[in-house]
Amino acid sequence: MRIELVSIGDELLIGQTVNTNASWMGAEFSLRGGNVVYTTVIQDTEKAIIDAVNYAFSRVDVIILTGGLGPTKDDITKYTLCKYFNTELEINTDVLEHVKSFFTARGRGMLEVNTQQAALPKAASILKNEVGTASGMWFERDGKVLISLPGVPYEMKHLMNRWVFDRLADQFSMTAIYHQTLQIQGLGESFLAERIKDIEDEIRASDISLAYLPSPGQLRLRITSEANRENEQKIEQFMAQIENRLPRYVYGRAKDRLNEVVGKLLLDKKATVGTIESCTGGALASEIVAVPGSSAYFEGSFVTYSYDLKSSLAGVKMEDIQKFGAVSEEVVIQMALGGQKTLGVDYCLAASGIAGPGGGTLEKPVGTVWIAIATPNKVIAQKFLFGEHRERNIRKTVLTALNLLRCELLEIR
């Protein structure tokens, strides 16, 4: 089954919105045996939609359109598809009742434009949208399929999971590949490759592929078999080998998130945590509390950019700040210990660094970061050189601090 994803919207073309829909669908189809061979982004105009559909039908089996199904005048997709498939709109009573109940549940009145969202093409099979008001539409022509979905990501994902994947699997041949992913923090792509080169040779000799997928502060290692699940046991053995060799760096599988892994460890130990932050500006605390239920182990945070606040809130000696600088082992250790005492926590993470783009010196260039952890028994500190990009430096600091805490909680040395 060959698929083309057609994303509609000027906001995508001008870079105002990132096309996350296409990347999500591409990833999901790769797991399910659907072959996405083209991704197209077009203007929200009748001509652009018709031209794109004509071209896509000439080269693929399935077209998935996203966008242009809202209630306003600039949303023209369903009107254009009516013209293309030589059909007309009619009010779908089931959809109309759903739209009415959607607004009633939110205590809001309906406008005529909302009612018109229940006006749908007669020639289409309607895909009910239980989490929004824009229905999906399924058209067929000469053995090929066009599916039109809302561009709102969570609505699109709901319709794909609720209706589209299963129906496509029934209608087309889909043989899913099998893969597993390791989540890695603190080890760059080339360094990881060097550490596992013997395992990688075994993987490739088994006609199984391996891919390094880096992002700021972390790395995913994906092992894939195109023979569906026939190599499942082999892949699992390779995964276990890498995990056992690199416990300081491998923190999970597939969709595991580092903040969730750390949160579970804290819950298991019935331990609490807090943060004292300088260069991260609260990003570390934000990452921790992004996990539902984090209030069970997260006590609070201080953001101490100024020398005065480092001294008054975290108990750092002013003379040490002046002698060693705010970005130093001496200061970050005092931040962690002071935060542990003031916040009354078992573990306190502290970070002080030069995020950039300015503020660096020859001795302490941009990207220099000290991270410390005060534990119930000791305090540790480590220096890092992350680079010159501010946002990446902050992200790397957050992930590195969490992984250091994970290692402490697991007593990995």
URRA-V140993 format. One record per residue. SS is DSSP state (~ for helix, > for strand, _ for the rest). PHI is phi in whole degrees, -180 to 180 (999 if undefined). NEAR is the number of other C-alpha atoms within 12 Angstrom. Layout:
ss:SS phi:PHI near:NEAR
ss:SS phi:PHI near:NEAR
This chain:
ss:_ phi:999 near:28
ss:> phi:-98 near:29
ss:> phi:-125 near:35
ss:> phi:-121 near:37
ss:> phi:-99 near:41
ss:> phi:-117 near:47
ss:> phi:-103 near:44
ss:> phi:-105 near:42
ss:_ phi:152 near:35
ss:~ phi:-62 near:22
ss:~ phi:-64 near:19
ss:~ phi:-77 near:24
ss:~ phi:-69 near:17
ss:_ phi:-93 near:13
ss:_ phi:81 near:12
ss:_ phi:-72 near:10
ss:_ phi:-130 near:18
ss:_ phi:-83 near:20
ss:_ phi:-81 near:30
ss:~ phi:-74 near:23
ss:~ phi:-60 near:34
ss:~ phi:-64 near:33
ss:~ phi:-67 near:21
ss:~ phi:-66 near:21
ss:~ phi:-65 near:37
ss:~ phi:-59 near:26
ss:~ phi:-66 near:19
ss:~ phi:-67 near:24
ss:~ phi:-67 near:34
ss:~ phi:-63 near:28
ss:~ phi:-80 near:26
ss:~ phi:-104 near:29
ss:_ phi:91 near:29
ss:_ phi:-88 near:34
ss:> phi:-102 near:29
ss:> phi:-79 near:32
ss:> phi:-105 near:23
ss:> phi:-144 near:27
ss:> phi:-129 near:29
ss:> phi:-125 near:31
ss:> phi:-119 near:34
ss:> phi:-133 near:30
ss:_ phi:-70 near:28
ss:_ phi:-88 near:34
ss:_ phi:-131 near:25
ss:~ phi:-59 near:25
ss:~ phi:-62 near:19
ss:~ phi:-63 near:24
ss:~ phi:-67 near:37
ss:~ phi:-65 near:28
ss:~ phi:-61 near:22
ss:~ phi:-66 near:34
ss:~ phi:-67 near:39
ss:~ phi:-58 near:22
ss:~ phi:-66 near:19
ss:~ phi:-65 near:29
ss:~ phi:-63 near:27
ss:_ phi:-77 near:18
ss:_ phi:-137 near:19
ss:_ phi:-136 near:28
ss:_ phi:-91 near:32
ss:> phi:-133 near:42
ss:> phi:-114 near:42
ss:> phi:-118 near:48
ss:> phi:-93 near:43
ss:> phi:-127 near:47
ss:_ phi:108 near:42
ss:_ phi:78 near:37
ss:_ phi:-113 near:41
ss:_ phi:-75 near:33
ss:_ phi:-88 near:28
ss:_ phi:-93 near:17
ss:_ phi:-67 near:17
ss:_ phi:-82 near:20
ss:_ phi:-95 near:29
ss:_ phi:-115 near:30
ss:~ phi:-59 near:45
ss:~ phi:-69 near:49
ss:~ phi:-69 near:34
ss:~ phi:-67 near:30
ss:~ phi:-69 near:39
ss:~ phi:-60 near:27
ss:~ phi:-64 near:20
ss:~ phi:-66 near:26
ss:_ phi:-96 near:25
ss:_ phi:52 near:17
ss:_ phi:-136 near:18
ss:_ phi:-138 near:19
ss:> phi:-84 near:23
ss:> phi:-145 near:23
ss:> phi:-72 near:20
ss:_ phi:-92 near:24
ss:~ phi:-65 near:18
ss:~ phi:-64 near:23
ss:~ phi:-67 near:29
ss:~ phi:-61 near:28
ss:~ phi:-63 near:21
ss:~ phi:-65 near:25
ss:~ phi:-62 near:36
ss:~ phi:-61 near:26
ss:~ phi:-67 near:22
ss:~ phi:-61 near:23
ss:~ phi:-76 near:20
ss:~ phi:-62 near:13
ss:~ phi:-63 near:12
ss:_ phi:-103 near:12
ss:_ phi:66 near:10
ss:_ phi:-121 near:13
ss:_ phi:-81 near:16
ss:_ phi:-99 near:22
ss:_ phi:-104 near:14
ss:~ phi:-61 near:15
ss:~ phi:-65 near:20
ss:~ phi:-72 near:29
ss:~ phi:-60 near:30
ss:~ phi:-68 near:31
ss:~ phi:-70 near:42
ss:~ phi:-88 near:36
ss:> phi:-84 near:33
ss:> phi:-132 near:38
ss:> phi:-63 near:33
ss:_ phi:-63 near:24
ss:_ phi:-80 near:23
ss:_ phi:-98 near:31
ss:> phi:-87 near:22
ss:> phi:-90 near:30
ss:> phi:-104 near:35
ss:_ phi:-66 near:37
ss:_ phi:-99 near:35
ss:_ phi:-81 near:25
ss:_ phi:-116 near:24
ss:_ phi:-160 near:34
ss:_ phi:-113 near:37
ss:_ phi:-96 near:43
ss:_ phi:-75 near:46
ss:> phi:-85 near:46
ss:> phi:-135 near:41
ss:> phi:-120 near:35
ss:> phi:-113 near:33
ss:> phi:-131 near:24
ss:> phi:-154 near:21
ss:_ phi:52 near:12
ss:_ phi:80 near:14
ss:> phi:-111 near:27
ss:> phi:-128 near:32
ss:> phi:-122 near:37
ss:> phi:-119 near:41
ss:> phi:-110 near:46
ss:> phi:-130 near:43
ss:_ phi:-63 near:41
ss:_ phi:-84 near:39
ss:_ phi:-64 near:31
ss:~ phi:-55 near:25
ss:~ phi:-71 near:20
ss:~ phi:-72 near:29
ss:~ phi:-58 near:40
ss:~ phi:-63 near:29
ss:~ phi:-60 near:27
ss:~ phi:-67 near:36
ss:~ phi:-62 near:36
ss:~ phi:-73 near:24
ss:~ phi:-77 near:20
ss:~ phi:-126 near:27
ss:~ phi:-74 near:37
ss:~ phi:-58 near:30
ss:~ phi:-65 near:19
ss:~ phi:-67 near:21
ss:~ phi:-65 near:32
ss:~ phi:-63 near:21
ss:~ phi:-71 near:13
ss:~ phi:-94 near:18
ss:_ phi:-127 near:23
ss:_ phi:-79 near:18
ss:_ phi:-133 near:24
ss:_ phi:-111 near:22
ss:_ phi:-76 near:25
ss:_ phi:-78 near:27
ss:> phi:-120 near:29
ss:> phi:-147 near:35
ss:> phi:-132 near:34
ss:> phi:-131 near:32
ss:> phi:-104 near:39
ss:> phi:-99 near:38
ss:> phi:-131 near:39
ss:> phi:-132 near:40
ss:_ phi:94 near:35
ss:_ phi:-136 near:32
ss:_ phi:-72 near:24
ss:~ phi:-57 near:24
ss:~ phi:-68 near:14
ss:~ phi:-68 near:17
ss:~ phi:-64 near:32
ss:~ phi:-58 near:22
ss:~ phi:-67 near:14
ss:~ phi:-73 near:20
ss:_ phi:-121 near:26
ss:~ phi:-61 near:19
ss:~ phi:-69 near:17
ss:~ phi:-69 near:28
ss:~ phi:-61 near:28
ss:~ phi:-61 near:18
ss:~ phi:-64 near:21
ss:~ phi:-60 near:28
ss:~ phi:-69 near:20
ss:~ phi:-68 near:13
ss:_ phi:-91 near:23
ss:_ phi:60 near:19
ss:_ phi:-118 near:32
ss:> phi:-98 near:29
ss:> phi:-133 near:31
ss:> phi:-132 near:23
ss:> phi:-98 near:26
ss:> phi:-124 near:23
ss:> phi:-84 near:21
ss:> phi:-150 near:20
ss:_ phi:-55 near:27
ss:_ phi:87 near:33
ss:> phi:-155 near:33
ss:> phi:-149 near:33
ss:> phi:-108 near:33
ss:> phi:-116 near:38
ss:> phi:-109 near:30
ss:> phi:-113 near:38
ss:> phi:-130 near:34
ss:> phi:-120 near:32
ss:_ phi:-86 near:24
ss:_ phi:-93 near:21
ss:_ phi:54 near:22
ss:_ phi:-99 near:21
ss:_ phi:-63 near:19
ss:_ phi:-101 near:24
ss:~ phi:-57 near:22
ss:~ phi:-67 near:18
ss:~ phi:-62 near:28
ss:~ phi:-61 near:36
ss:~ phi:-62 near:26
ss:~ phi:-65 near:18
ss:~ phi:-65 near:34
ss:~ phi:-61 near:34
ss:~ phi:-64 near:22
ss:~ phi:-60 near:23
ss:~ phi:-69 near:34
ss:~ phi:-60 near:26
ss:~ phi:-69 near:16
ss:~ phi:-80 near:18
ss:_ phi:-128 near:27
ss:_ phi:-67 near:28
ss:_ phi:-71 near:28
ss:_ phi:-114 near:36
ss:> phi:-84 near:36
ss:> phi:-113 near:41
ss:> phi:178 near:32
ss:> phi:-118 near:25
ss:_ phi:39 near:20
ss:_ phi:-97 near:17
ss:_ phi:-60 near:21
ss:_ phi:-111 near:27
ss:~ phi:-61 near:39
ss:~ phi:-65 near:35
ss:~ phi:-73 near:27
ss:~ phi:-61 near:29
ss:~ phi:-64 near:38
ss:~ phi:-59 near:34
ss:~ phi:-65 near:27
ss:~ phi:-64 near:28
ss:~ phi:-64 near:32
ss:~ phi:-63 near:20
ss:~ phi:-61 near:15
ss:~ phi:-89 near:19
ss:_ phi:53 near:18
ss:_ phi:-109 near:27
ss:_ phi:-115 near:34
ss:> phi:-142 near:45
ss:> phi:-145 near:48
ss:> phi:-135 near:52
ss:> phi:-122 near:52
ss:> phi:-122 near:46
ss:_ phi:-119 near:40
ss:_ phi:-67 near:40
ss:_ phi:-88 near:41
ss:_ phi:58 near:31
ss:_ phi:98 near:29
ss:~ phi:-65 near:31
ss:~ phi:-68 near:40
ss:~ phi:-62 near:36
ss:~ phi:-61 near:26
ss:~ phi:-65 near:31
ss:~ phi:-67 near:39
ss:~ phi:-80 near:26
ss:_ phi:-68 near:18
ss:_ phi:-87 near:22
ss:_ phi:-58 near:16
ss:_ phi:86 near:16
ss:~ phi:-66 near:29
ss:~ phi:-64 near:20
ss:~ phi:-72 near:24
ss:_ phi:-133 near:31
ss:> phi:-97 near:36
ss:> phi:-96 near:28
ss:> phi:159 near:30
ss:> phi:-153 near:38
ss:> phi:-120 near:38
ss:> phi:-102 near:32
ss:_ phi:-119 near:34
ss:_ phi:-75 near:28
ss:_ phi:-83 near:23
ss:~ phi:-60 near:26
ss:~ phi:-60 near:19
ss:~ phi:-72 near:24
ss:~ phi:-59 near:38
ss:~ phi:-77 near:27
ss:~ phi:-76 near:21
ss:~ phi:-93 near:30
ss:~ phi:-105 near:38
ss:_ phi:75 near:30
ss:_ phi:-75 near:35
ss:_ phi:-71 near:27
ss:~ phi:-60 near:24
ss:~ phi:-65 near:17
ss:~ phi:-75 near:23
ss:~ phi:-62 near:27
ss:~ phi:-69 near:18
ss:~ phi:-80 near:14
ss:~ phi:-103 near:18
ss:_ phi:92 near:26
ss:_ phi:-65 near:40
ss:_ phi:-97 near:46
ss:_ phi:-158 near:33
ss:~ phi:-62 near:32
ss:~ phi:-60 near:32
ss:~ phi:-74 near:41
ss:~ phi:-69 near:46
ss:~ phi:-65 near:39
ss:~ phi:-66 near:41
ss:~ phi:-60 near:53
ss:~ phi:-65 near:49
ss:~ phi:-68 near:39
ss:~ phi:-66 near:39
ss:~ phi:-66 near:43
ss:~ phi:-60 near:37
ss:~ phi:-72 near:25
ss:~ phi:-67 near:27
ss:~ phi:-83 near:28
ss:_ phi:68 near:25
ss:_ phi:-114 near:31
ss:_ phi:-76 near:33
ss:> phi:-128 near:45
ss:> phi:-130 near:51
ss:> phi:-96 near:57
ss:> phi:-128 near:61
ss:> phi:-141 near:59
ss:> phi:-141 near:50
ss:> phi:-164 near:46
ss:_ phi:-114 near:40
ss:_ phi:-73 near:37
ss:_ phi:97 near:25
ss:_ phi:-79 near:21
ss:_ phi:-104 near:16
ss:_ phi:96 near:20
ss:_ phi:-82 near:21
ss:_ phi:-133 near:15
ss:_ phi:-62 near:9
ss:_ phi:-77 near:15
ss:_ phi:-131 near:28
ss:_ phi:-71 near:23
ss:_ phi:-55 near:29
ss:_ phi:99 near:36
ss:> phi:-74 near:38
ss:> phi:-139 near:43
ss:> phi:-106 near:43
ss:> phi:-123 near:47
ss:> phi:-130 near:46
ss:> phi:-130 near:44
ss:> phi:-93 near:39
ss:_ phi:-110 near:34
ss:_ phi:-60 near:21
ss:_ phi:-118 near:14
ss:_ phi:-165 near:17
ss:> phi:-133 near:30
ss:> phi:-122 near:32
ss:> phi:-144 near:33
ss:> phi:-147 near:28
ss:> phi:-100 near:27
ss:> phi:-134 near:31
ss:> phi:-122 near:29
ss:_ phi:-95 near:32
ss:_ phi:135 near:27
ss:_ phi:-110 near:24
ss:_ phi:-99 near:21
ss:~ phi:-58 near:27
ss:~ phi:-62 near:24
ss:~ phi:-68 near:28
ss:~ phi:-62 near:34
ss:~ phi:-65 near:40
ss:~ phi:-64 near:31
ss:~ phi:-64 near:40
ss:~ phi:-63 near:48
ss:~ phi:-61 near:46
ss:~ phi:-67 near:43
ss:~ phi:-65 near:45
ss:~ phi:-61 near:48
ss:~ phi:-66 near:47
ss:~ phi:-70 near:43
ss:~ phi:-62 near:40
ss:~ phi:-66 near:44
ss:~ phi:-56 near:36
ss:~ phi:-63 near:29
ss:~ phi:-66 near:31
ss:~ phi:-65 near:32
ss:~ phi:-92 near:20
ss:_ phi:59 near:14
ss:_ phi:-88 near:17
ss:_ phi:-111 near:14
